[in-house]
């Protein structure tokens, strides 16, 4: 067949479509009836066509293959290694280790782990000796190791530096300079802002502004430790399916725009994505499996390099065999049964998603510029402006949830009134801790907490 199936049809412009819709509305206002305004302040139209792509900067990069990843919290090297080997036997392709103390022995932790396995190390501390040990290990082995160092993220989350501003900056510089055999020595945690209730535009803007603080620091210190390495963005993915796809695509656009502003600086954006805790519930907790599956799909289609899942019962249960097994199997089904790794850049060319990507990037860039005019991310974090903006967004979202305009099935809609809450192995609610902090920390909170507390 040589003739196009569409040759017999006249091209219809967006203006013509809109005129037809207005006729069908029979006098109703087009904007009021069909334009939806998102929490990000973006107007969502009832239809999109090729005209919407004119003048857009399309992000064509997409990782060749995303990795099914397992998150493992490590207190003991041998136990961590046992959990890692078990995860690999069950299908994990990369490992994300949360390292709780610098006594963890990397050679024991990674013993018998296949060298082609990408390794993410997320230490809950900032230690030059630990990073040097990791770098030495990488030099004598063929592991692709990403050391996730984020002192500013620690400040935002805990309210304190690891030590002091000057000491942390010096240590971050040293870690970057000495990490010659590591794929990455720096990360930016955007998940904190998502889980605290920030809009997607804010998440992107704050992540970009946080990364810019590091770039400024390296430029001023003359450090080239980050050059030609990857910077890892850890991103929490929520339930707004298409928006979350666009969020990850917009992140790559924004990073490319920012990094090219620094002379002789080349560093690619590496994304590790995982489900948000913000929309997870104790009520009808099995529904969390559906939520995390959809969020995994968004992460994959958005172009994450690595995706790890959250067990459906993680909010109130300690880590357990069944929860972990289901979590990794969800990703394995997406990859091997749903073939989510067979198409390169599947969201590319979608009129709706590409338009959303451009709008999110532009809105985030505007906020980023205002942050820089206001003295930069650290200045606004110390003054409480960042925390204030996140609280405002979280409060708006909470009000909509309380009115069931944002729905969580089984929690604020379609409740099972006979349901009995499960036994808690750990507290699912925000616990206030009295401690001295330099700044007000950014607080993560689930939407359903208020309902669940009152049961």
Backbone torsions as a table, in degrees:
resi	resn	phi	psi	omega
1	UNK	NA	122.1	-177.5
2	UNK	-103.0	-26.3	-178.5
3	UNK	-81.3	138.9	176.7
4	UNK	-69.1	143.4	177.7
5	UNK	-63.2	-20.2	-174.8
6	UNK	-99.5	3.4	-176.9
7	UNK	-63.5	-27.6	-177.6
8	UNK	-83.8	2.7	-177.5
9	UNK	-115.4	136.6	175.4
10	UNK	-75.0	145.5	177.5
11	UNK	-68.8	136.7	-179.9
12	UNK	-110.7	125.0	-179.2
13	UNK	-82.5	164.7	177.6
14	UNK	-61.6	-36.5	179.1
15	UNK	-62.7	-41.4	179.6
16	UNK	-67.0	-40.9	176.2
17	UNK	-59.4	-45.4	-177.5
18	UNK	-64.8	-39.9	177.9
19	UNK	-61.6	-40.6	179.0
20	UNK	-64.9	-40.6	179.2
21	UNK	-64.2	-41.9	-179.4
22	UNK	-63.1	-36.0	175.9
23	UNK	-63.5	-45.4	-178.7
24	UNK	-67.0	-24.4	179.3
25	UNK	-73.6	-15.5	175.1
26	UNK	54.0	49.8	174.2
27	UNK	98.3	-15.9	178.3
28	UNK	-68.5	148.2	-178.5
29	UNK	-71.8	124.7	-177.3
30	UNK	-57.6	-47.9	-176.0
31	UNK	-65.8	-41.1	-178.9
32	UNK	-73.2	-35.2	-174.5
33	UNK	-82.4	-33.7	-168.2
34	UNK	-125.5	-10.9	178.7
35	UNK	-93.3	123.6	-179.6
36	UNK	-107.0	129.8	178.4
37	UNK	-100.6	121.2	-178.3
38	UNK	-79.2	170.5	176.6
39	UNK	-61.5	-22.8	179.1
40	UNK	-80.8	-2.4	-178.8
41	UNK	80.4	16.4	-179.5
42	UNK	-97.9	131.0	177.8
43	UNK	-80.2	125.5	179.5
44	UNK	-102.6	120.2	-177.4
45	UNK	-84.7	161.2	179.4
46	UNK	-74.3	-17.8	177.6
47	UNK	-153.3	156.6	176.6
48	UNK	-134.8	147.4	175.4
49	UNK	-139.8	-172.7	-173.0
50	UNK	-60.9	-27.2	179.1
51	UNK	-60.3	-27.7	-178.3
52	UNK	-70.2	-18.3	-178.1
53	UNK	-87.7	-8.7	-177.4
54	UNK	-63.2	124.4	177.3
55	UNK	83.8	1.1	-179.1
56	UNK	-82.8	151.2	173.3
57	UNK	-92.8	103.1	-175.8
58	UNK	-84.3	129.8	178.1
59	UNK	-87.5	109.9	-175.8
60	UNK	-93.4	-14.5	-177.6
61	UNK	-70.2	138.4	173.5
62	UNK	-152.1	132.6	-179.4
63	UNK	-58.6	144.2	-177.0
64	UNK	-63.2	-37.6	177.4
65	UNK	-149.1	130.4	174.8
66	UNK	-86.5	152.3	-174.8
67	UNK	-105.4	131.0	169.9
68	UNK	-71.8	118.6	-170.3
69	UNK	-119.2	146.8	176.6
70	UNK	-116.6	128.4	176.2
71	UNK	-89.2	131.8	-178.7
72	UNK	-133.2	123.6	176.1
73	UNK	-87.1	126.5	-171.0
74	UNK	-115.6	117.6	169.9
75	UNK	-108.6	-32.3	-178.3
76	UNK	-125.8	132.1	-174.4
77	UNK	-60.3	-46.3	-176.6
78	UNK	-67.4	-42.6	178.7
79	UNK	-65.8	-38.3	177.0
80	UNK	-63.2	-40.8	178.1
81	UNK	-64.5	-41.4	178.7
82	UNK	-61.3	-44.1	178.8
83	UNK	-65.2	-37.7	-179.5
84	UNK	-66.0	-45.9	179.1
85	UNK	-63.3	-38.1	177.4
86	UNK	-64.5	-41.7	179.6
87	UNK	-63.0	-42.3	179.6
88	UNK	-64.4	-39.2	179.1
89	UNK	-65.2	-21.3	-178.8
90	UNK	-100.4	7.4	172.1
91	UNK	117.4	-4.2	179.6
92	UNK	-65.0	136.6	180.0
93	UNK	-105.0	-17.7	174.2
94	UNK	-148.1	163.7	-173.4
95	UNK	-128.2	135.3	180.0
96	UNK	-117.0	103.6	-176.6
97	UNK	-96.9	125.4	170.0
98	UNK	-93.9	109.5	-173.9
99	UNK	-93.8	115.5	-172.6
100	UNK	-84.2	-23.5	179.8
101	UNK	-151.5	158.2	-174.5
102	UNK	-81.2	6.6	174.6
103	UNK	-82.6	-7.7	179.4
104	UNK	-65.0	129.1	-179.1
105	UNK	-94.5	113.4	-175.2
106	UNK	-63.8	-37.3	-179.0
107	UNK	-65.6	-34.0	175.9
108	UNK	-75.3	-42.5	-177.8
109	UNK	-59.9	-39.3	-175.7
110	UNK	-101.1	13.2	-179.7
111	UNK	-60.7	125.7	178.5
112	UNK	69.4	8.0	173.8
113	UNK	-76.2	128.0	179.5
114	UNK	-54.4	136.1	-174.0
115	UNK	-67.3	-20.7	178.5
116	UNK	-78.5	-1.9	-178.6
117	UNK	-79.5	116.1	174.8
118	UNK	-62.7	137.1	-175.9
119	UNK	-120.3	125.6	174.0
120	UNK	-109.1	124.0	177.8
121	UNK	-112.3	117.1	-179.6
122	UNK	-113.9	84.5	-179.5
123	UNK	-71.8	140.9	177.3
124	UNK	-91.1	33.2	-178.6
125	UNK	-158.8	170.5	178.2
126	UNK	-125.3	105.8	-173.4
127	UNK	-134.3	122.8	177.6
128	UNK	-66.9	-42.2	-178.1
129	UNK	-63.0	-39.0	178.4
130	UNK	-65.0	-45.5	-179.2
131	UNK	-64.4	-37.1	177.6
132	UNK	-65.6	-38.6	177.2
133	UNK	-63.3	-43.1	179.0
134	UNK	-63.9	-42.8	-179.5
135	UNK	-64.5	-41.1	177.7
136	UNK	-62.7	-41.6	177.7
137	UNK	-61.7	-44.4	-180.0
138	UNK	-63.8	-33.0	-179.2
139	UNK	-66.5	-29.1	-176.9
140	UNK	-101.9	5.2	178.7
141	UNK	-137.7	174.4	-175.4
142	UNK	-109.3	27.6	179.8
143	UNK	-76.8	143.7	169.2
144	UNK	-92.1	100.7	-173.6
145	UNK	-109.0	128.7	176.6
146	UNK	-109.1	114.2	177.6
147	UNK	-96.2	115.0	-171.3
148	UNK	-93.4	92.3	-179.8
149	UNK	-101.5	124.3	-176.6
150	UNK	-150.6	80.8	-177.5
151	UNK	-69.6	-34.1	179.2
152	UNK	-69.3	-38.1	176.1
153	UNK	-61.6	-37.2	176.8
154	UNK	-65.3	-39.6	177.0
155	UNK	-61.6	-46.4	-178.7
156	UNK	-62.7	-38.9	-175.2
157	UNK	-80.5	-41.3	-173.9
158	UNK	-101.0	-20.3	-176.4
159	UNK	89.9	-1.7	-178.0
160	UNK	-135.9	153.9	167.7
161	UNK	-73.3	165.4	171.9
162	UNK	-61.6	-45.0	175.3
163	UNK	-127.0	-84.0	174.3
164	UNK	-137.9	169.1	178.1
165	UNK	-56.0	-52.2	-175.9
166	UNK	-64.2	-42.7	-178.2
167	UNK	-68.1	-41.5	179.2
168	UNK	-63.5	-44.0	179.3
169	UNK	-62.4	-41.4	178.7
170	UNK	-63.6	-42.4	-179.3
171	UNK	-67.6	-40.0	177.7
172	UNK	-62.3	-41.8	176.1
173	UNK	-58.3	-47.9	-177.4
174	UNK	-64.4	-43.1	178.7
175	UNK	-59.7	-41.7	-179.7
176	UNK	-68.2	-39.4	-179.3
177	UNK	-69.2	-38.7	-173.9
178	UNK	-89.6	-10.4	-177.8
179	UNK	-84.1	52.6	-171.9
180	UNK	-68.4	-24.1	-177.4
181	UNK	-104.8	11.2	-178.7
182	UNK	-101.7	146.1	178.1
183	UNK	-69.0	-31.1	179.9
184	UNK	-153.6	148.2	175.3
185	UNK	-126.8	7.7	-174.6
186	UNK	-143.3	142.6	175.6
187	UNK	-139.9	161.3	175.1
188	UNK	-129.0	121.6	-176.8
189	UNK	-92.3	102.4	176.7
190	UNK	-88.6	-17.6	-176.3
191	UNK	-60.9	-31.4	179.6
192	UNK	-55.4	-43.5	-175.3
193	UNK	-72.4	-38.9	175.0
194	UNK	-59.4	-49.3	-175.7
195	UNK	-72.0	-14.8	176.9
196	UNK	-92.5	-7.8	176.7
197	UNK	105.6	12.0	176.8
198	UNK	-70.4	150.1	174.3
199	UNK	-70.6	166.5	179.4
200	UNK	-64.0	-36.1	177.9
201	UNK	-62.8	-44.2	177.7
202	UNK	-63.7	-42.9	179.2
203	UNK	-55.8	-47.5	-179.2
204	UNK	-65.3	-44.0	-178.1
205	UNK	-65.4	-44.5	-178.6
206	UNK	-69.5	-37.7	176.3
207	UNK	-62.9	-41.9	179.2
208	UNK	-66.7	-42.5	-179.7
209	UNK	-66.6	-36.3	177.3
210	UNK	-65.9	-44.0	177.0
211	UNK	-62.0	-37.5	-179.1
212	UNK	-64.7	-32.4	176.0
213	UNK	-60.5	-41.7	178.9
214	UNK	-66.8	-42.2	-179.5
215	UNK	-63.5	-41.1	176.0
216	UNK	-61.6	-43.3	-179.9
217	UNK	-60.8	-46.6	-179.1
218	UNK	-66.2	-38.3	180.0
219	UNK	-64.7	-42.5	-178.9
220	UNK	-69.1	-34.5	-178.7
221	UNK	-85.3	-9.6	-178.5
222	UNK	75.6	14.6	-178.5
223	UNK	-78.1	133.8	174.7
224	UNK	-111.9	20.2	-176.6
225	UNK	-62.8	-29.7	-178.2
226	UNK	-86.8	-18.3	-175.9
227	UNK	-60.9	134.0	179.4
228	UNK	69.3	5.8	171.5
229	UNK	-99.7	172.1	176.9
230	UNK	-96.8	142.4	170.4
231	UNK	-99.9	131.2	-175.6
232	UNK	-98.1	122.5	172.5
233	UNK	-100.9	122.5	175.2
234	UNK	-97.1	123.0	-168.5
235	UNK	-126.7	128.6	173.4
236	UNK	-89.7	135.5	-176.6
237	UNK	-109.3	125.9	-179.9
238	UNK	-94.4	-166.1	-171.3
239	UNK	-90.3	-2.3	-179.9
240	UNK	-83.2	88.8	-162.9
241	UNK	-48.8	-61.8	-175.1
242	UNK	-70.4	-36.5	178.3
243	UNK	-62.5	-39.1	-178.7
244	UNK	-68.5	-35.8	173.5
245	UNK	-59.6	-47.1	-178.9
246	UNK	-66.0	-33.2	-179.2
247	UNK	-60.9	-44.7	-179.5
248	UNK	-68.5	-38.1	177.4
249	UNK	-65.7	-38.8	179.6
250	UNK	-66.6	-34.3	179.3
251	UNK	-60.1	-43.0	178.9
252	UNK	-65.5	-40.0	177.3
253	UNK	-59.7	-46.2	-176.7
254	UNK	-66.9	-41.2	179.2
255	UNK	-63.6	-42.2	178.8
256	UNK	-61.1	-41.4	179.6
257	UNK	-64.4	-41.0	-178.3
258	UNK	-73.3	-48.7	-172.6
259	UNK	-64.6	-30.5	-179.7
260	UNK	-73.3	-10.8	177.1
261	UNK	-76.3	-14.2	-179.2
262	UNK	-101.7	122.5	-175.8
263	UNK	-61.0	137.9	175.9
264	UNK	56.8	25.4	-179.0
265	UNK	-109.4	122.5	177.5
266	UNK	-131.1	114.8	178.4
267	UNK	-150.4	127.8	-177.9
268	UNK	-89.7	161.8	-177.0
269	UNK	-95.6	120.5	-179.6
270	UNK	-114.4	125.3	-172.7
271	UNK	-112.8	124.4	169.4
272	UNK	-108.2	120.2	-174.7
273	UNK	-118.9	151.7	-178.8
274	UNK	-159.5	162.1	-176.5
275	UNK	-65.9	148.1	175.0
276	UNK	-73.8	151.2	171.4
277	UNK	-89.7	-13.2	-171.7
278	UNK	-57.8	-39.0	-174.6
279	UNK	-104.8	15.5	-179.6
280	UNK	-88.8	148.5	-172.6
281	UNK	-130.2	157.8	169.3
282	UNK	-90.2	-38.4	175.5
283	UNK	-64.3	130.7	-179.8
284	UNK	49.2	49.9	-169.5
285	UNK	-61.6	-22.1	178.9
286	UNK	-64.1	-23.0	178.0
287	UNK	-63.3	-22.1	177.8
288	UNK	-58.3	-28.4	177.0
289	UNK	-62.2	-40.5	179.2
290	UNK	-68.3	-41.4	-179.6
291	UNK	-62.2	-46.0	-177.5
292	UNK	-69.6	-29.5	175.7
293	UNK	-64.5	-46.6	178.8
294	UNK	-63.6	-38.2	-179.6
295	UNK	-69.5	-35.6	174.2
296	UNK	-63.1	-39.5	177.6
297	UNK	-62.1	-44.1	178.2
298	UNK	-60.4	-43.1	-178.9
299	UNK	-62.1	-42.9	-178.8
300	UNK	-66.8	-50.2	-178.0
301	UNK	-67.3	-27.3	178.6
302	UNK	-77.2	-14.3	174.8
303	UNK	102.1	29.5	175.2
304	UNK	-67.7	145.1	176.8
305	UNK	-79.8	-34.9	179.5
306	UNK	-139.8	141.8	-179.8
307	UNK	-131.8	123.8	169.8
308	UNK	-117.0	154.2	-172.8
309	UNK	-105.2	163.8	178.7
310	UNK	-110.9	123.5	177.7
311	UNK	-55.5	144.2	-175.2
312	UNK	-60.2	-24.6	-176.8
313	UNK	-108.1	16.0	-173.5
314	UNK	-64.7	-22.1	-177.6
315	UNK	-65.4	-35.6	-172.9
316	UNK	-127.3	-9.6	-179.0
317	UNK	-108.9	147.4	168.2
318	UNK	-69.2	165.3	179.6
319	UNK	-57.1	134.3	-177.6
320	UNK	-144.8	160.0	-174.6
321	UNK	-58.6	-47.6	-175.4
322	UNK	-67.1	-46.4	-179.9
323	UNK	-59.8	-44.0	178.8
324	UNK	-64.8	-40.0	-178.6
325	UNK	-63.0	-46.8	178.9
326	UNK	-63.1	-42.0	-176.8
327	UNK	-60.0	-47.3	-178.6
328	UNK	-72.7	-33.2	178.9
329	UNK	-66.0	-30.6	176.1
330	UNK	-59.4	-44.3	179.6
331	UNK	-70.0	-37.4	179.3
332	UNK	-65.4	-36.7	176.2
333	UNK	-64.1	-43.0	179.1
334	UNK	-62.2	-38.6	-175.5
335	UNK	-80.6	-48.3	-169.6
336	UNK	-98.2	-24.5	179.4
337	UNK	-103.5	-34.4	178.7
338	UNK	-95.6	-4.9	175.0
339	UNK	58.4	43.3	-179.8
340	UNK	-76.4	2.3	176.3
341	UNK	-113.5	10.5	-173.9
342	UNK	-91.8	-17.8	-176.9
343	UNK	-114.8	130.1	178.2
344	UNK	-80.3	123.0	177.1
345	UNK	52.7	61.4	-173.6
346	UNK	-63.5	-24.7	-178.7
347	UNK	-86.1	-6.4	-177.3
348	UNK	-63.0	132.9	176.3
349	UNK	89.6	-8.0	176.0
350	UNK	-67.5	119.1	-176.1
351	UNK	-55.6	-45.1	-176.5
352	UNK	-67.1	-51.5	-175.1
353	UNK	-67.4	-40.7	179.5
354	UNK	-65.2	-37.1	177.5
355	UNK	-67.4	-43.7	176.5
356	UNK	-59.4	-43.4	179.9
357	UNK	-56.6	-47.3	-179.1
358	UNK	-64.5	-42.2	-178.6
359	UNK	-67.4	-43.5	178.0
360	UNK	-61.5	-42.6	-179.6
361	UNK	-63.7	-43.3	-179.0
362	UNK	-66.0	-44.6	-180.0
363	UNK	-63.6	-41.7	179.7
364	UNK	-65.7	-38.7	179.5
365	UNK	-64.2	-36.4	177.0
366	UNK	-62.8	-44.1	178.6
367	UNK	-66.3	-41.5	177.9
368	UNK	-56.8	-45.2	-179.7
369	UNK	-63.4	-38.3	179.5
370	UNK	-68.6	-34.6	176.2
371	UNK	-64.1	-44.3	179.7
372	UNK	-64.7	-38.6	177.0
373	UNK	-65.5	-28.8	-179.8
374	UNK	-87.1	11.1	175.4
375	UNK	109.4	-5.5	178.7
376	UNK	103.3	169.6	-173.7
377	UNK	-62.9	-45.6	-178.5
378	UNK	-62.4	-41.2	179.1
379	UNK	-61.8	-44.3	-178.2
380	UNK	-74.4	-28.3	175.4
381	UNK	-69.2	-43.3	-179.7
382	UNK	-66.9	-33.3	179.6
383	UNK	-81.0	-10.6	179.2
384	UNK	89.7	3.9	-178.3
385	UNK	-67.2	-41.0	179.1
386	UNK	-63.0	-47.5	-179.5
387	UNK	-60.9	-39.8	-179.8
388	UNK	-62.6	-45.0	-179.4
389	UNK	-64.0	-40.8	179.4
390	UNK	-65.9	-42.2	178.6
391	UNK	-60.3	-41.4	179.4
392	UNK	-61.9	-44.2	179.4
393	UNK	-66.7	-42.0	179.9
394	UNK	-64.3	-37.9	179.7
395	UNK	-66.5	-42.9	177.6
396	UNK	-60.4	-43.4	-179.9
397	UNK	-66.0	-39.9	-179.8
398	UNK	-64.5	-40.2	178.6
399	UNK	-62.0	-43.2	178.0
400	UNK	-64.4	-37.8	177.0
401	UNK	-66.3	-45.2	-179.1
402	UNK	-61.5	-29.1	177.6
403	UNK	-91.0	5.4	179.9
404	UNK	62.9	23.8	172.8
405	UNK	-82.9	-25.5	163.6
406	UNK	-104.8	122.1	-170.4
407	UNK	-107.2	135.3	168.3
408	UNK	-123.3	109.5	-174.7
409	UNK	-59.2	129.9	179.8
410	UNK	89.7	-10.5	-179.8
411	UNK	-110.8	-68.3	178.2
412	UNK	-105.7	-2.4	172.3
413	UNK	-141.4	148.3	179.1
414	UNK	53.4	47.0	-179.7
415	UNK	-72.3	144.6	168.6
416	UNK	-91.2	103.1	-173.5
417	UNK	-69.3	-14.6	178.5
418	UNK	-94.5	2.5	-176.0
419	UNK	-68.3	138.2	175.0
420	UNK	-107.7	130.4	-178.8
421	UNK	-63.2	143.9	178.9
422	UNK	-70.8	164.2	175.4
423	UNK	-72.0	138.6	-177.7
424	UNK	-92.2	127.8	170.8
425	UNK	-92.6	-19.8	173.0
426	UNK	-146.4	155.9	-176.0
427	UNK	-70.6	127.5	178.9
428	UNK	-88.4	0.2	-174.5
429	UNK	-109.0	154.8	178.9
430	UNK	-63.1	126.1	179.3
431	UNK	-108.5	128.0	179.3
432	UNK	-79.3	129.4	179.1
433	UNK	-119.7	123.3	179.2
434	UNK	-81.7	111.1	178.0
435	UNK	-152.2	154.9	-179.6
436	UNK	-83.2	127.5	179.7
437	UNK	-130.5	153.4	177.7
438	UNK	-71.9	-38.2	179.7
439	UNK	-134.3	168.2	174.2
440	UNK	-72.6	124.0	179.9
441	UNK	-73.9	157.2	173.1
442	UNK	-81.3	123.0	-171.8
443	UNK	-101.9	127.9	175.8
444	UNK	-86.1	137.4	-178.3
445	UNK	-150.3	137.6	177.4
446	UNK	-82.9	147.7	-179.3
447	UNK	-64.3	-34.9	-172.0
448	UNK	-86.2	1.8	-173.8
449	UNK	-58.5	-42.6	-176.6
450	UNK	-61.6	-45.1	179.1
451	UNK	-62.5	-45.8	-174.8
452	UNK	-67.8	-35.7	180.0
453	UNK	-66.1	-30.8	-175.7
454	UNK	-85.4	0.6	179.4
455	UNK	-81.9	NA	NA
